[in-house]
Amino acid sequence: MREQLKAVLVYMDQFLDALPDDKIGEFAESKHFDVYKKLFNELGLD
């Protein structure tokens, strides 16, 4: 499960990079961004 979660997060990171800056900013200001960053850190993906 851990490896699957890593794969999804890497995919999401690439997906987010393809979004326009305003959408990336919108996500960065959301409550979900903190969880996203925490998962990246805990899984050693940062």
C-alpha distance matrix in Angstrom:
0.0 3.8 5.5 5.1 6.2 8.7 9.9 10.6 12.4 14.3 15.4 16.5 18.4 20.2 20.9 22.3 24.5 26.1 27.2 30.7 31.3 32.2 28.9 27.0 29.4 28.8 25.0 25.8 28.0 25.7 24.0 20.6 21.3 21.2 17.6 16.7 18.5 17.1 13.4 14.8 16.7 14.2 11.8 15.0 15.3 18.8
3.8 0.0 3.8 5.4 5.1 6.3 8.7 10.0 10.6 12.4 14.3 15.3 16.5 18.6 19.8 20.9 22.8 24.8 26.0 29.4 29.6 30.7 27.7 25.4 27.6 27.4 23.6 23.8 26.3 24.3 22.6 19.3 19.4 19.0 15.7 14.6 15.8 14.3 10.7 11.6 13.2 10.7 8.1 11.2 11.9 15.3
5.5 3.8 0.0 3.8 5.4 5.0 6.2 8.7 9.9 10.6 12.3 14.2 15.3 16.7 18.3 19.9 21.3 23.2 24.8 28.4 28.9 30.3 27.3 25.0 27.6 27.7 24.0 24.3 27.1 25.5 24.3 20.8 20.5 20.6 17.6 15.7 16.8 16.1 12.4 12.3 14.3 12.6 9.2 11.4 11.3 15.0
5.1 5.4 3.8 0.0 3.8 5.4 5.1 6.3 8.6 9.9 10.6 12.3 14.2 15.5 16.4 18.2 20.2 21.5 23.0 26.6 27.5 28.7 25.4 23.5 26.3 26.0 22.3 23.2 26.0 24.0 22.9 19.3 19.5 20.1 16.9 15.0 16.9 16.5 12.7 13.0 15.7 14.3 11.2 13.8 12.9 16.5
6.2 5.1 5.4 3.8 0.0 3.8 5.4 5.2 6.2 8.6 9.9 10.4 12.2 14.3 15.1 16.2 18.4 20.2 21.2 24.6 25.1 26.1 22.9 20.9 23.3 23.0 19.2 19.9 22.5 20.5 19.3 15.7 15.9 16.3 13.2 11.3 13.3 12.9 9.1 9.8 12.7 11.3 8.8 11.8 10.9 14.0
8.7 6.3 5.0 5.4 3.8 0.0 3.8 5.5 5.1 6.2 8.6 9.8 10.5 12.5 14.1 15.2 16.7 18.8 20.3 23.7 24.0 25.5 22.6 20.1 22.6 22.9 19.2 19.4 22.4 21.0 20.2 16.7 15.9 16.4 13.8 11.3 12.4 12.4 8.8 8.1 10.9 10.2 7.0 9.0 7.6 11.1
9.9 8.7 6.2 5.1 5.4 3.8 0.0 3.8 5.5 5.2 6.2 8.6 9.9 10.8 12.3 14.3 15.6 17.1 19.0 22.6 23.4 25.1 22.1 20.0 23.0 23.2 19.7 20.4 23.6 22.2 21.8 18.1 17.5 18.7 16.2 13.3 14.8 15.5 12.0 11.0 14.2 14.0 10.7 12.2 10.1 13.3
10.6 10.0 8.7 6.3 5.2 5.5 3.8 0.0 3.8 5.5 5.0 6.1 8.6 9.9 10.3 12.1 14.2 15.5 16.7 20.4 21.4 22.6 19.3 17.5 20.5 20.3 16.8 18.0 20.9 19.2 19.0 15.2 15.0 16.6 14.1 11.2 13.6 14.5 11.2 10.8 14.4 14.4 11.8 13.8 11.5 14.2
12.4 10.6 9.9 8.6 6.2 5.1 5.5 3.8 0.0 3.8 5.3 5.0 6.1 8.6 9.6 10.3 12.3 14.4 15.4 18.8 19.1 20.5 17.5 15.2 17.8 18.0 14.4 15.0 18.1 16.7 16.5 12.9 12.0 13.5 11.4 8.1 10.0 11.3 8.3 7.4 11.2 11.8 9.6 11.2 8.6 10.7
14.3 12.4 10.6 9.9 8.6 6.2 5.2 5.5 3.8 0.0 3.8 5.5 5.1 6.4 8.6 9.9 10.8 12.9 14.8 18.2 18.7 20.7 18.0 15.5 18.5 19.3 15.9 16.3 19.8 19.0 19.3 15.8 14.3 15.9 14.4 10.8 11.8 13.6 11.0 8.8 12.3 13.5 10.8 11.3 8.0 10.1
15.4 14.3 12.3 10.6 9.9 8.6 6.2 5.0 5.3 3.8 0.0 3.8 5.4 5.2 6.1 8.6 10.0 11.0 13.0 16.6 17.9 19.7 16.7 14.9 18.3 18.7 15.6 16.8 20.1 19.2 19.8 16.2 15.3 17.5 15.9 12.4 14.2 16.2 13.6 12.0 15.7 16.8 14.2 15.0 11.8 13.6
16.5 15.3 14.2 12.3 10.4 9.8 8.6 6.1 5.0 5.5 3.8 0.0 3.8 5.4 4.8 6.0 8.5 9.9 10.8 14.3 15.3 16.6 13.5 11.7 15.0 15.1 11.9 13.3 16.5 15.4 16.3 12.7 11.8 14.5 13.2 9.7 11.9 14.3 12.1 11.0 14.8 16.1 14.3 15.4 12.2 13.4
18.4 16.5 15.3 14.2 12.2 10.5 9.9 8.6 6.1 5.1 5.4 3.8 0.0 3.8 5.4 5.1 6.3 8.9 10.2 13.4 13.7 15.6 13.1 10.5 13.6 14.6 11.6 12.0 15.6 15.4 16.5 13.3 11.3 13.8 13.2 9.4 10.4 13.4 11.9 9.7 13.2 15.3 13.7 13.8 10.3 10.7
20.2 18.6 16.7 15.5 14.3 12.5 10.8 9.9 8.6 6.4 5.2 5.4 3.8 0.0 3.8 5.5 5.1 6.7 9.2 12.6 13.6 16.0 13.8 11.6 15.1 16.3 13.9 14.7 18.3 18.2 19.7 16.7 14.8 17.5 17.0 13.2 14.2 17.2 15.5 13.2 16.5 18.6 16.5 16.4 12.7 13.2
20.9 19.8 18.3 16.4 15.1 14.1 12.3 10.3 9.6 8.6 6.1 4.8 5.4 3.8 0.0 3.8 5.4 5.3 6.9 10.7 12.4 14.2 11.4 10.2 13.9 14.4 12.2 13.9 17.2 16.7 18.5 15.5 14.3 17.4 16.9 13.4 15.1 18.1 16.5 14.9 18.4 20.3 18.6 19.0 15.4 16.0
22.3 20.9 19.9 18.2 16.2 15.2 14.3 12.1 10.3 9.9 8.6 6.0 5.1 5.5 3.8 0.0 3.8 5.3 5.3 8.5 9.4 11.1 8.4 6.5 10.2 11.0 8.9 10.3 13.6 13.6 15.8 13.1 11.4 14.8 15.0 11.6 13.0 16.4 15.5 14.0 17.2 19.5 18.4 18.7 15.2 14.9
24.5 22.8 21.3 20.2 18.4 16.7 15.6 14.2 12.3 10.8 10.0 8.5 6.3 5.1 5.4 3.8 0.0 3.8 5.5 8.0 8.6 11.5 9.9 7.6 11.1 12.9 11.4 12.0 15.5 16.3 18.6 16.2 13.9 17.0 17.6 14.1 14.6 18.2 17.5 15.2 18.1 20.8 19.6 19.1 15.4 14.7
26.1 24.8 23.2 21.5 20.2 18.8 17.1 15.5 14.4 12.9 11.0 9.9 8.9 6.7 5.3 5.3 3.8 0.0 3.8 6.7 8.9 11.5 9.9 9.0 12.6 13.9 13.0 14.4 17.5 18.1 20.6 18.3 16.5 19.9 20.3 16.8 17.9 21.4 20.4 18.4 21.6 24.1 22.6 22.4 18.7 18.3
27.2 26.0 24.8 23.0 21.2 20.3 19.0 16.7 15.4 14.8 13.0 10.8 10.2 9.2 6.9 5.3 5.5 3.8 0.0 3.8 6.4 8.1 6.2 6.3 9.8 10.7 10.3 12.2 14.9 15.4 18.4 16.4 14.9 18.6 19.3 16.3 17.6 21.1 20.6 19.1 22.1 24.6 23.6 23.7 20.2 19.6
30.7 29.4 28.4 26.6 24.6 23.7 22.6 20.4 18.8 18.2 16.6 14.3 13.4 12.6 10.7 8.5 8.0 6.7 3.8 0.0 3.8 5.5 5.5 6.5 8.8 10.1 11.1 12.5 14.6 15.9 19.3 18.0 16.3 19.9 21.2 18.5 19.5 23.1 23.1 21.6 24.3 27.1 26.4 26.3 22.8 21.7
31.3 29.6 28.9 27.5 25.1 24.0 23.4 21.4 19.1 18.7 17.9 15.3 13.7 13.6 12.4 9.4 8.6 8.9 6.4 3.8 0.0 3.8 5.5 5.0 6.1 8.5 9.9 10.3 12.3 14.3 17.8 17.0 14.9 18.1 20.0 17.6 17.9 21.6 22.2 20.6 22.9 25.9 25.7 25.3 22.1 20.4
32.2 30.7 30.3 28.7 26.1 25.5 25.1 22.6 20.5 20.7 19.7 16.6 15.6 16.0 14.2 11.1 11.5 11.5 8.1 5.5 3.8 0.0 3.8 5.5 5.0 6.1 8.7 9.8 10.6 12.5 16.2 16.0 14.5 17.8 19.8 17.9 18.6 22.1 22.9 21.9 24.2 27.0 27.1 27.1 24.1 22.4
28.9 27.7 27.3 25.4 22.9 22.6 22.1 19.3 17.5 18.0 16.7 13.5 13.1 13.8 11.4 8.4 9.9 9.9 6.2 5.5 5.5 3.8 0.0 3.8 5.3 4.9 6.3 8.6 9.9 10.7 14.2 13.4 12.3 15.9 17.3 15.3 16.7 20.1 20.4 19.7 22.3 24.8 24.7 25.1 22.1 20.9
27.0 25.4 25.0 23.5 20.9 20.1 20.0 17.5 15.2 15.5 14.9 11.7 10.5 11.6 10.2 6.5 7.6 9.0 6.3 6.5 5.0 5.5 3.8 0.0 3.8 5.4 5.2 6.1 8.7 10.0 13.2 12.1 10.0 13.5 15.1 12.8 13.6 17.2 17.7 16.5 19.0 21.7 21.7 21.8 18.7 17.3
29.4 27.6 27.6 26.3 23.3 22.6 23.0 20.5 17.8 18.5 18.3 15.0 13.6 15.1 13.9 10.2 11.1 12.6 9.8 8.8 6.1 5.0 5.3 3.8 0.0 3.8 5.4 4.9 6.2 8.7 12.2 12.2 10.0 13.0 15.4 13.8 14.1 17.6 18.8 18.0 19.8 22.7 23.3 23.3 20.6 18.7
28.8 27.4 27.7 26.0 23.0 22.9 23.2 20.3 18.0 19.3 18.7 15.1 14.6 16.3 14.4 11.0 12.9 13.9 10.7 10.1 8.5 6.1 4.9 5.4 3.8 0.0 3.8 5.5 5.3 6.4 10.2 10.4 9.5 12.7 14.7 13.6 14.8 17.8 18.9 18.7 20.8 23.2 23.9 24.5 21.9 20.4
25.0 23.6 24.0 22.3 19.2 19.2 19.7 16.8 14.4 15.9 15.6 11.9 11.6 13.9 12.2 8.9 11.4 13.0 10.3 11.1 9.9 8.7 6.3 5.2 5.4 3.8 0.0 3.8 5.4 5.1 8.2 7.3 6.2 9.8 11.3 9.9 11.5 14.4 15.2 15.2 17.5 19.7 20.2 21.1 18.6 17.4
25.8 23.8 24.3 23.2 19.9 19.4 20.4 18.0 15.0 16.3 16.8 13.3 12.0 14.7 13.9 10.3 12.0 14.4 12.2 12.5 10.3 9.8 8.6 6.1 4.9 5.5 3.8 0.0 3.8 5.6 8.2 8.0 5.3 8.1 10.7 9.5 9.7 12.8 14.4 14.0 15.7 18.3 19.2 19.6 17.3 15.5
28.0 26.3 27.1 26.0 22.5 22.4 23.6 20.9 18.1 19.8 20.1 16.5 15.6 18.3 17.2 13.6 15.5 17.5 14.9 14.6 12.3 10.6 9.9 8.7 6.2 5.3 5.4 3.8 0.0 3.8 6.8 8.3 6.9 8.8 11.7 11.7 12.0 14.6 16.5 16.8 18.1 20.4 21.9 22.4 20.5 18.7
25.7 24.3 25.5 24.0 20.5 21.0 22.2 19.2 16.7 19.0 19.2 15.4 15.4 18.2 16.7 13.6 16.3 18.1 15.4 15.9 14.3 12.5 10.7 10.0 8.7 6.4 5.1 5.6 3.8 0.0 3.8 5.3 5.6 7.8 9.7 10.2 11.6 13.6 15.2 16.1 17.8 19.5 20.9 22.1 20.3 19.1
24.0 22.6 24.3 22.9 19.3 20.2 21.8 19.0 16.5 19.3 19.8 16.3 16.5 19.7 18.5 15.8 18.6 20.6 18.4 19.3 17.8 16.2 14.2 13.2 12.2 10.2 8.2 8.2 6.8 3.8 0.0 3.8 5.5 6.0 7.4 9.2 10.7 11.7 13.4 15.1 16.4 17.6 19.3 20.9 19.8 18.8
20.6 19.3 20.8 19.3 15.7 16.7 18.1 15.2 12.9 15.8 16.2 12.7 13.3 16.7 15.5 13.1 16.2 18.3 16.4 18.0 17.0 16.0 13.4 12.1 12.2 10.4 7.3 8.0 8.3 5.3 3.8 0.0 3.8 5.5 5.3 6.2 8.8 9.9 10.7 12.5 14.4 15.4 16.6 18.4 17.0 16.6
21.3 19.4 20.5 19.5 15.9 15.9 17.5 15.0 12.0 14.3 15.3 11.8 11.3 14.8 14.3 11.4 13.9 16.5 14.9 16.3 14.9 14.5 12.3 10.0 10.0 9.5 6.2 5.3 6.9 5.6 5.5 3.8 0.0 3.8 5.4 4.9 6.1 8.5 9.8 10.5 12.3 14.1 15.3 16.4 14.8 13.7
21.2 19.0 20.6 20.1 16.3 16.4 18.7 16.6 13.5 15.9 17.5 14.5 13.8 17.5 17.4 14.8 17.0 19.9 18.6 19.9 18.1 17.8 15.9 13.5 13.0 12.7 9.8 8.1 8.8 7.8 6.0 5.5 3.8 0.0 3.8 5.4 5.2 6.1 8.6 9.9 10.6 12.1 14.2 15.3 14.5 13.3
17.6 15.7 17.6 16.9 13.2 13.8 16.2 14.1 11.4 14.4 15.9 13.2 13.2 17.0 16.9 15.0 17.6 20.3 19.3 21.2 20.0 19.8 17.3 15.1 15.4 14.7 11.3 10.7 11.7 9.7 7.4 5.3 5.4 3.8 0.0 3.8 5.5 5.0 6.1 8.6 9.8 10.4 12.1 14.1 13.4 13.2
16.7 14.6 15.7 15.0 11.3 11.3 13.3 11.2 8.1 10.8 12.4 9.7 9.4 13.2 13.4 11.6 14.1 16.8 16.3 18.5 17.6 17.9 15.3 12.8 13.8 13.6 9.9 9.5 11.7 10.2 9.2 6.2 4.9 5.4 3.8 0.0 3.8 5.5 5.3 6.3 8.8 10.1 10.7 12.3 10.8 10.8
18.5 15.8 16.8 16.9 13.3 12.4 14.8 13.6 10.0 11.8 14.2 11.9 10.4 14.2 15.1 13.0 14.6 17.9 17.6 19.5 17.9 18.6 16.7 13.6 14.1 14.8 11.5 9.7 12.0 11.6 10.7 8.8 6.1 5.2 5.5 3.8 0.0 3.8 5.5 5.1 6.2 8.6 10.0 10.6 9.4 8.2
17.1 14.3 16.1 16.5 12.9 12.4 15.5 14.5 11.3 13.6 16.2 14.3 13.4 17.2 18.1 16.4 18.2 21.4 21.1 23.1 21.6 22.1 20.1 17.2 17.6 17.8 14.4 12.8 14.6 13.6 11.7 9.9 8.5 6.1 5.0 5.5 3.8 0.0 3.8 5.4 5.1 6.1 8.5 9.8 10.0 9.5
13.4 10.7 12.4 12.7 9.1 8.8 12.0 11.2 8.3 11.0 13.6 12.1 11.9 15.5 16.5 15.5 17.5 20.4 20.6 23.1 22.2 22.9 20.4 17.7 18.8 18.9 15.2 14.4 16.5 15.2 13.4 10.7 9.8 8.6 6.1 5.3 5.5 3.8 0.0 3.8 5.4 5.1 6.0 8.4 8.3 9.3
14.8 11.6 12.3 13.0 9.8 8.1 11.0 10.8 7.4 8.8 12.0 11.0 9.7 13.2 14.9 14.0 15.2 18.4 19.1 21.6 20.6 21.9 19.7 16.5 18.0 18.7 15.2 14.0 16.8 16.1 15.1 12.5 10.5 9.9 8.6 6.3 5.1 5.4 3.8 0.0 3.8 5.6 5.3 6.1 4.9 5.6
16.7 13.2 14.3 15.7 12.7 10.9 14.2 14.4 11.2 12.3 15.7 14.8 13.2 16.5 18.4 17.2 18.1 21.6 22.1 24.3 22.9 24.2 22.3 19.0 19.8 20.8 17.5 15.7 18.1 17.8 16.4 14.4 12.3 10.6 9.8 8.8 6.2 5.1 5.4 3.8 0.0 3.8 5.5 5.1 6.0 5.6
14.2 10.7 12.6 14.3 11.3 10.2 14.0 14.4 11.8 13.5 16.8 16.1 15.3 18.6 20.3 19.5 20.8 24.1 24.6 27.1 25.9 27.0 24.8 21.7 22.7 23.2 19.7 18.3 20.4 19.5 17.6 15.4 14.1 12.1 10.4 10.1 8.6 6.1 5.1 5.6 3.8 0.0 3.8 5.5 7.7 8.8
11.8 8.1 9.2 11.2 8.8 7.0 10.7 11.8 9.6 10.8 14.2 14.3 13.7 16.5 18.6 18.4 19.6 22.6 23.6 26.4 25.7 27.1 24.7 21.7 23.3 23.9 20.2 19.2 21.9 20.9 19.3 16.6 15.3 14.2 12.1 10.7 10.0 8.5 6.0 5.3 5.5 3.8 0.0 3.8 5.6 8.2
15.0 11.2 11.4 13.8 11.8 9.0 12.2 13.8 11.2 11.3 15.0 15.4 13.8 16.4 19.0 18.7 19.1 22.4 23.7 26.3 25.3 27.1 25.1 21.8 23.3 24.5 21.1 19.6 22.4 22.1 20.9 18.4 16.4 15.3 14.1 12.3 10.6 9.8 8.4 6.1 5.1 5.5 3.8 0.0 3.8 5.7
15.3 11.9 11.3 12.9 10.9 7.6 10.1 11.5 8.6 8.0 11.8 12.2 10.3 12.7 15.4 15.2 15.4 18.7 20.2 22.8 22.1 24.1 22.1 18.7 20.6 21.9 18.6 17.3 20.5 20.3 19.8 17.0 14.8 14.5 13.4 10.8 9.4 10.0 8.3 4.9 6.0 7.7 5.6 3.8 0.0 3.8
18.8 15.3 15.0 16.5 14.0 11.1 13.3 14.2 10.7 10.1 13.6 13.4 10.7 13.2 16.0 14.9 14.7 18.3 19.6 21.7 20.4 22.4 20.9 17.3 18.7 20.4 17.4 15.5 18.7 19.1 18.8 16.6 13.7 13.3 13.2 10.8 8.2 9.5 9.3 5.6 5.6 8.8 8.2 5.7 3.8 0.0
